[in-house]
Amino acid sequence: MKKLVIIDDDPIDHFVMKHALRGKNYFDTTTYTIYGSLILDYIEENRAKPEKLPDVIILDLNMPVFSGWDFLERFQQMQAGIQKNIKVHVLSSSIRPSDKENAEKYPFVRSFISKPLESGMIDNIAHKQYAD
């Protein structure tokens, strides 16, 4: 079972993602949240149960309180003990080249996608998921 998690603080982006996923059967379950820290807590609790963990996370960088950067840092610290290769795709409205460069320094980040998300981008994410 392939699991996708979307972490983004904007409900409009959740709507766009739902529309982009419509009719595509790449993932069996999709979870939408604004709370990246809760996803990290869940991963930590289930680190030895790969069947419970997400396969792909799409992460917004610029969020209040707990940013995508906070998520990436904490995920990197705990990654060694996780029993699954979770792929992270950064989705951001940032146009700063340094944001892309810094995000791609994390070994688990598979791509940096600029908003707005388009349907073909989901195809690319799915192909990267199944390629590894």
MDAnalysis code that builds the backbone (N, CA, C; Angstrom):
import MDAnalysis as mda
import numpy as np

u = mda.Universe.empty(396, n_residues=132, atom_resindex=np.repeat(np.arange(132), 3), trajectory=True)
u.add_TopologyAttr("name", ["N", "CA", "C"] * 132)
u.add_TopologyAttr("resid", np.arange(1, 133))
u.add_TopologyAttr("resname", ["MET", "LYS", "LYS", "LEU", "VAL", "ILE", "ILE", "ASP", "ASP", "ASP", "PRO", "ILE", "ASP", "HIS", "PHE", "VAL", "MET", "LYS", "HIS", "ALA", "LEU", "ARG", "GLY", "LYS", "ASN", "TYR", "PHE", "ASP", "THR", "THR", "THR", "TYR", "THR", "ILE", "TYR", "GLY", "SER", "LEU", "ILE", "LEU", "ASP", "TYR", "ILE", "GLU", "GLU", "ASN", "ARG", "ALA", "LYS", "PRO", "GLU", "LYS", "LEU", "PRO", "ASP", "VAL", "ILE", "ILE", "LEU", "ASP", "LEU", "ASN", "MET", "PRO", "VAL", "PHE", "SER", "GLY", "TRP", "ASP", "PHE", "LEU", "GLU", "ARG", "PHE", "GLN", "GLN", "MET", "GLN", "ALA", "GLY", "ILE", "GLN", "LYS", "ASN", "ILE", "LYS", "VAL", "HIS", "VAL", "LEU", "SER", "SER", "SER", "ILE", "ARG", "PRO", "SER", "ASP", "LYS", "GLU", "ASN", "ALA", "GLU", "LYS", "TYR", "PRO", "PHE", "VAL", "ARG", "SER", "PHE", "ILE", "SER", "LYS", "PRO", "LEU", "GLU", "SER", "GLY", "MET", "ILE", "ASP", "ASN", "ILE", "ALA", "HIS", "LYS", "GLN", "TYR", "ALA", "ASP"])
u.atoms.positions = np.array([
    [0.853, -1.181, 0.000],
    [0.000, 0.000, 0.000],
    [0.898, 1.242, 0.000],
    [0.736, 2.098, -0.964],
    [1.525, 3.327, -1.084],
    [0.800, 4.477, -0.387],
    [1.543, 5.155, 0.492],
    [0.951, 6.234, 1.290],
    [1.623, 7.561, 0.956],
    [0.799, 8.577, 0.757],
    [1.251, 9.931, 0.471],
    [0.799, 10.853, 1.595],
    [1.694, 11.752, 2.019],
    [1.358, 12.761, 3.016],
    [1.666, 14.125, 2.412],
    [0.698, 15.037, 2.504],
    [0.853, 16.416, 2.048],
    [0.914, 17.295, 3.290],
    [2.011, 18.050, 3.439],
    [2.141, 18.971, 4.566],
    [2.202, 20.379, 3.992],
    [1.129, 21.126, 4.198],
    [1.028, 22.480, 3.658],
    [0.021, 23.246, 4.501],
    [0.315, 24.509, 4.783],
    [-0.571, 25.292, 5.643],
    [-1.695, 25.979, 4.880],
    [-1.715, 25.867, 3.566],
    [-2.707, 26.572, 2.755],
    [-3.794, 25.608, 2.264],
    [-5.048, 25.801, 2.689],
    [-6.131, 24.916, 2.254],
    [-6.349, 24.951, 0.738],
    [-5.994, 26.051, 0.109],
    [-6.129, 26.118, -1.355],
    [-5.143, 25.154, -2.001],
    [-3.945, 25.067, -1.446],
    [-2.974, 24.109, -1.986],
    [-3.431, 22.675, -1.760],
    [-4.114, 22.408, -0.669],
    [-4.686, 21.077, -0.447],
    [-5.722, 20.783, -1.538],
    [-6.552, 21.763, -1.835],
    [-7.567, 21.599, -2.873],
    [-6.914, 21.332, -4.233],
    [-5.879, 22.096, -4.558],
    [-5.168, 21.918, -5.835],
    [-4.561, 20.516, -5.897],
    [-3.999, 20.064, -4.798],
    [-3.398, 18.732, -4.765],
    [-4.459, 17.646, -4.952],
    [-5.589, 17.806, -4.288],
    [-6.669, 16.828, -4.462],
    [-7.116, 16.771, -5.916],
    [-7.204, 17.923, -6.550],
    [-7.584, 17.982, -7.961],
    [-6.516, 17.306, -8.833],
    [-5.246, 17.567, -8.548],
    [-4.160, 16.981, -9.333],
    [-4.099, 15.466, -9.167],
    [-4.506, 14.955, -8.014],
    [-4.482, 13.516, -7.763],
    [-5.718, 12.792, -8.295],
    [-6.752, 13.543, -8.593],
    [-8.003, 12.933, -9.044],
    [-7.764, 12.062, -10.280],
    [-8.241, 10.839, -10.214],
    [-8.130, 9.917, -11.339],
    [-6.793, 9.206, -11.437],
    [-5.883, 9.502, -10.542],
    [-4.576, 8.847, -10.545],
    [-4.556, 7.824, -9.409],
    [-4.031, 6.673, -9.691],
    [-4.032, 5.601, -8.705],
    [-2.630, 5.291, -8.197],
    [-1.808, 6.311, -8.085],
    [-0.440, 6.101, -7.630],
    [-0.366, 5.772, -6.150],
    [-1.291, 6.324, -5.371],
    [-1.250, 6.154, -3.924],
    [-2.581, 5.601, -3.429],
    [-2.485, 4.701, -2.463],
    [-3.686, 4.103, -1.892],
    [-4.331, 5.025, -0.867],
    [-3.508, 5.751, -0.135],
    [-4.025, 6.703, 0.848],
    [-3.263, 8.019, 0.734],
    [-3.984, 9.099, 0.982],
    [-3.384, 10.429, 0.997],
    [-3.861, 11.141, 2.253],
    [-2.909, 11.679, 2.998],
    [-3.195, 12.425, 4.216],
    [-2.801, 13.876, 3.989],
    [-3.699, 14.790, 4.336],
    [-3.445, 16.227, 4.229],
    [-3.363, 16.810, 5.631],
    [-2.333, 17.600, 5.877],
    [-2.187, 18.205, 7.191],
    [-1.437, 19.529, 7.100],
    [-1.608, 20.339, 8.123],
    [-0.819, 21.560, 8.246],
    [0.246, 21.387, 9.326],
    [0.262, 20.245, 9.977],
    [1.115, 20.011, 11.136],
    [2.244, 19.027, 10.831],
    [3.343, 19.554, 10.348],
    [4.496, 18.712, 10.058],
    [5.048, 18.033, 11.290],
    [4.975, 18.701, 12.434],
    [5.506, 18.112, 13.666],
    [4.724, 16.850, 14.056],
    [3.424, 16.825, 13.788],
    [2.633, 15.624, 14.100],
    [3.037, 14.454, 13.206],
    [3.344, 14.746, 11.959],
    [3.799, 13.680, 11.052],
    [5.128, 13.127, 11.546],
    [6.021, 13.998, 11.969],
    [7.303, 13.535, 12.507],
    [7.109, 12.696, 13.770],
    [6.194, 13.105, 14.638],
    [5.889, 12.316, 15.839],
    [5.375, 10.928, 15.447],
    [4.503, 10.879, 14.462],
    [3.956, 9.602, 13.980],
    [5.073, 8.713, 13.421],
    [5.950, 9.315, 12.614],
    [7.064, 8.551, 12.050],
    [7.954, 8.017, 13.166],
    [8.234, 8.856, 14.140],
    [9.070, 8.442, 15.277],
    [8.446, 7.254, 16.010],
    [7.150, 7.330, 16.264],
    [6.449, 6.260, 16.978],
    [6.413, 4.961, 16.187],
    [6.423, 5.058, 14.863],
    [6.270, 3.876, 14.018],
    [7.527, 3.572, 13.204],
    [8.660, 4.063, 13.655],
    [9.899, 3.943, 12.883],
    [10.275, 2.506, 12.549],
    [9.880, 1.559, 13.366],
    [10.202, 0.152, 13.117],
    [9.061, -0.600, 12.436],
    [8.022, 0.126, 12.027],
    [6.866, -0.497, 11.361],
    [6.694, 0.124, 9.975],
    [7.497, -0.294, 9.000],
    [7.484, 0.354, 7.687],
    [6.120, 0.351, 7.005],
    [5.301, -0.619, 7.300],
    [3.977, -0.678, 6.671],
    [3.073, 0.472, 7.109],
    [3.378, 1.097, 8.227],
    [2.576, 2.219, 8.723],
    [3.089, 3.575, 8.246],
    [4.299, 3.612, 7.740],
    [4.937, 4.871, 7.387],
    [4.574, 5.323, 5.971],
    [4.625, 6.634, 5.735],
    [4.366, 7.126, 4.378],
    [5.498, 6.738, 3.441],
    [5.169, 6.627, 2.165],
    [6.176, 6.381, 1.139],
    [6.714, 7.703, 0.608],
    [5.810, 8.676, 0.492],
    [6.148, 9.979, -0.080],
    [5.550, 11.074, 0.793],
    [6.337, 12.130, 1.001],
    [5.863, 13.326, 1.686],
    [6.082, 14.504, 0.746],
    [5.033, 15.283, 0.538],
    [5.150, 16.542, -0.194],
    [5.072, 17.638, 0.851],
    [6.116, 18.460, 0.906],
    [6.320, 19.382, 2.008],
    [6.433, 20.819, 1.530],
    [5.602, 21.681, 2.088],
    [5.725, 23.118, 1.864],
    [6.827, 23.643, 2.787],
    [7.640, 24.562, 2.284],
    [8.724, 25.110, 3.103],
    [8.276, 26.218, 4.038],
    [7.486, 27.144, 3.510],
    [7.157, 28.357, 4.258],
    [5.814, 28.226, 4.957],
    [5.894, 27.814, 6.220],
    [4.697, 27.667, 7.040],
    [4.982, 28.314, 8.395],
    [3.953, 28.865, 9.025],
    [4.164, 29.468, 10.347],
    [4.357, 28.396, 11.422],
    [4.909, 28.771, 12.499],
    [5.131, 27.956, 13.697],
    [6.186, 26.869, 13.444],
    [5.881, 25.875, 12.640],
    [6.799, 24.775, 12.362],
    [6.971, 24.721, 10.854],
    [8.083, 25.266, 10.372],
    [8.287, 25.408, 8.933],
    [8.759, 24.103, 8.288],
    [8.771, 24.117, 6.975],
    [9.321, 22.982, 6.241],
    [10.797, 22.777, 6.553],
    [11.507, 23.886, 6.804],
    [12.922, 23.773, 7.182],
    [13.060, 23.053, 8.524],
    [12.165, 23.379, 9.464],
    [12.167, 22.680, 10.753],
    [11.923, 21.188, 10.545],
    [10.983, 20.872, 9.670],
    [10.668, 19.481, 9.363],
    [11.901, 18.769, 8.808],
    [12.554, 19.380, 7.821],
    [13.718, 18.751, 7.183],
    [14.837, 18.499, 8.196],
    [15.072, 19.452, 9.065],
    [16.128, 19.287, 10.071],
    [15.819, 18.136, 11.024],
    [14.606, 18.118, 11.530],
    [14.243, 17.051, 12.485],
    [14.201, 15.692, 11.801],
    [13.688, 15.651, 10.577],
    [13.628, 14.391, 9.836],
    [15.042, 13.857, 9.596],
    [15.957, 14.731, 9.280],
    [17.337, 14.295, 9.049],
    [17.932, 13.692, 10.314],
    [17.651, 14.291, 11.464],
    [18.185, 13.792, 12.735],
    [17.655, 12.406, 13.082],
    [16.431, 12.124, 12.709],
    [15.829, 10.853, 13.094],
    [15.859, 9.812, 11.980],
    [16.336, 10.187, 10.801],
    [16.232, 9.320, 9.632],
    [16.965, 7.992, 9.786],
    [18.094, 7.984, 10.455],
    [18.889, 6.758, 10.559],
    [18.123, 5.608, 11.196],
    [17.204, 5.901, 12.099],
    [16.468, 4.838, 12.772],
    [15.167, 4.435, 12.109],
    [14.836, 5.053, 10.987],
    [13.575, 4.758, 10.308],
    [13.763, 3.563, 9.381],
    [12.865, 2.608, 9.479],
    [12.968, 1.366, 8.726],
    [12.354, 1.440, 7.330],
    [12.310, 2.644, 6.754],
    [11.730, 2.811, 5.423],
    [12.396, 4.000, 4.751],
    [12.546, 3.909, 3.456],
    [13.116, 5.000, 2.663],
    [11.975, 5.935, 2.246],
    [11.699, 6.918, 3.077],
    [10.624, 7.874, 2.807],
    [11.174, 8.978, 1.916],
    [10.511, 9.214, 0.812],
    [10.954, 10.230, -0.132],
    [10.208, 11.534, 0.116],
    [10.949, 12.625, 0.168],
    [10.370, 13.939, 0.417],
    [10.518, 14.783, -0.845],
    [9.420, 15.414, -1.236],
    [9.413, 16.363, -2.354],
    [8.994, 17.708, -1.786],
    [9.835, 18.706, -1.991],
    [9.557, 20.038, -1.478],
    [8.714, 20.788, -2.498],
    [7.635, 21.369, -2.024],
    [6.724, 22.162, -2.853],
    [6.708, 23.556, -2.259],
    [7.133, 24.554, -3.034],
    [7.268, 25.880, -2.444],
    [6.938, 26.982, -3.445],
    [6.480, 28.082, -2.901],
    [6.245, 29.272, -3.721],
    [7.503, 30.130, -3.799],
    [8.553, 29.719, -3.123],
    [9.795, 30.481, -3.113],
    [10.443, 30.478, -4.496],
    [10.961, 31.631, -4.878],
    [11.676, 31.727, -6.149],
    [13.181, 31.924, -5.907],
    [13.597, 31.840, -4.652],
    [15.009, 32.004, -4.317],
    [15.787, 30.741, -4.690],
    [16.789, 30.871, -5.551],
    [17.605, 29.699, -5.901],
    [18.249, 29.054, -4.673],
    [18.570, 29.851, -3.660],
    [19.196, 29.297, -2.453],
    [18.256, 28.342, -1.720],
    [16.940, 28.581, -1.769],
    [16.003, 27.654, -1.134],
    [16.064, 26.284, -1.807],
    [16.082, 26.289, -3.117],
    [16.174, 25.014, -3.848],
    [17.493, 24.316, -3.531],
    [18.588, 25.055, -3.579],
    [19.904, 24.473, -3.301],
    [19.969, 23.906, -1.886],
    [19.474, 24.656, -0.913],
    [19.513, 24.190, 0.476],
    [18.611, 22.979, 0.697],
    [17.446, 22.969, 0.075],
    [16.532, 21.827, 0.231],
    [17.128, 20.566, -0.376],
    [17.788, 20.714, -1.499],
    [18.334, 19.538, -2.187],
    [19.606, 19.012, -1.531],
    [20.102, 19.677, -0.499],
    [21.254, 19.175, 0.254],
    [20.862, 18.003, 1.147],
    [19.589, 17.915, 1.461],
    [19.113, 16.794, 2.274],
    [19.025, 15.560, 1.377],
    [19.657, 14.464, 1.756],
    [19.725, 13.291, 0.871],
    [18.373, 12.641, 0.568],
    [17.393, 12.853, 1.401],
    [16.080, 12.241, 1.204],
    [15.151, 13.114, 0.365],
    [15.552, 14.352, 0.043],
    [14.730, 15.229, -0.806],
    [14.946, 14.826, -2.253],
    [13.871, 14.420, -2.904],
    [13.943, 13.936, -4.286],
    [13.734, 15.022, -5.326],
    [13.008, 16.092, -4.961],
    [12.801, 17.168, -5.930],
    [12.334, 18.429, -5.211],
    [12.488, 19.541, -5.917],
    [12.013, 20.841, -5.461],
    [11.037, 21.320, -6.524],
    [9.785, 21.466, -6.137],
    [8.719, 21.791, -7.084],
    [8.188, 23.179, -6.765],
    [8.058, 23.989, -7.787],
    [7.519, 25.338, -7.597],
    [6.005, 25.317, -7.707],
    [5.369, 26.065, -6.809],
    [3.919, 26.226, -6.874],
    [3.593, 27.159, -8.029],
    [2.471, 27.015, -8.652],
    [1.398, 26.072, -8.322],
    [1.686, 24.679, -8.873],
    [1.182, 23.693, -8.173],
    [1.330, 22.315, -8.585],
    [0.478, 22.049, -9.810],
    [1.028, 21.299, -10.735],
    [0.284, 20.882, -11.923],
    [0.172, 19.364, -11.918],
    [-0.812, 18.864, -12.612],
    [-1.090, 17.435, -12.629],
    [0.123, 16.610, -13.067],
    [0.857, 17.079, -14.047],
    [2.028, 16.349, -14.528],
    [3.106, 16.198, -13.475],
    [3.128, 17.109, -12.522],
    [4.111, 17.019, -11.445],
    [3.843, 15.804, -10.569],
    [2.589, 15.465, -10.392],
    [2.234, 14.250, -9.643],
    [2.763, 13.028, -10.370],
    [2.641, 13.022, -11.685],
    [3.184, 11.905, -12.477],
    [4.689, 11.770, -12.238],
    [5.406, 12.904, -12.228],
    [6.853, 12.868, -12.001],
    [7.184, 12.339, -10.616],
    [6.439, 12.782, -9.614],
    [6.664, 12.304, -8.247],
    [6.437, 10.797, -8.175],
    [5.365, 10.328, -8.774],
    [5.058, 8.896, -8.749],
    [6.133, 8.088, -9.469],
    [6.618, 8.586, -10.579],
    [7.659, 7.876, -11.309],
    [8.949, 7.811, -10.491],
    [9.276, 8.869, -9.780],
    [10.446, 8.853, -8.917],
    [10.239, 7.888, -7.755],
    [9.015, 7.785, -7.266],
    [8.712, 6.867, -6.168],
    [8.963, 5.428, -6.585],
    [8.506, 5.075, -7.759],
    [8.602, 3.691, -8.191],
    [9.959, 3.366, -8.788],
    [10.742, 4.387, -9.134],
    [12.055, 4.148, -9.736],
    [13.071, 3.687, -8.700],
    [12.924, 4.097, -7.472],
    [13.904, 3.737, -6.427],
    [13.474, 2.522, -5.656],
])
